[in-house]
Amino acid sequence: MRWTPLFLGLALLAGCDSATEQPTAEPIEGMDAKAGITVSDARLVLPVVDGRPGAIYLTLANTSDKETELAAIYLDGADRVELHESKMDNGVMTMETVDGIAIPAGQTVALEQGGLHAMVFGIDPADESATREITLTFADGDKTSLDAKVERVGEAAN
Ligand SMILES: [Cu+2]
């Protein structure tokens, strides 16, 4: 029974430590969500070979009452991520860069193969991560970070 006071003392010390750490964790949690915007089904498709771009697909749902615009996506380690739109032009699939992707109030917009999508340049095709963190920046400056599932499908050139 002699160890009981010591044990209590340690428990109190541990309690103090976690209390002082709490404030530093809060700003990081705040970055993980943008009010009124839900991001789901985020995937990072790796290129088949080095030198080819990869792609990011995800779904954005705007549950707020005002339009939001996705301005950029950041992936650590990649040269750059561009927002693209695929279009049929005289029977040929082409794509062009877009400055931003509007998500109207109450609407859901999907970044998907053959439509709006994000293309990732300078990415390692041999990345063995199960997930990679991506950061979305909106036109109003808000940012949201989330994990994208890493896929190795080899259909990243659309
Ligand atoms: Cu593209």
Boltz pocket constraint, residues with backbone or C-beta under 6 A from the ligand:
constraints:
  - pocket:
      binder: B
      contacts: [[A, 84], [A, 85], [A, 95], [A, 117], [A, 118], [A, 119], [A, 157], [A, 158]]
      max_distance: 6.0
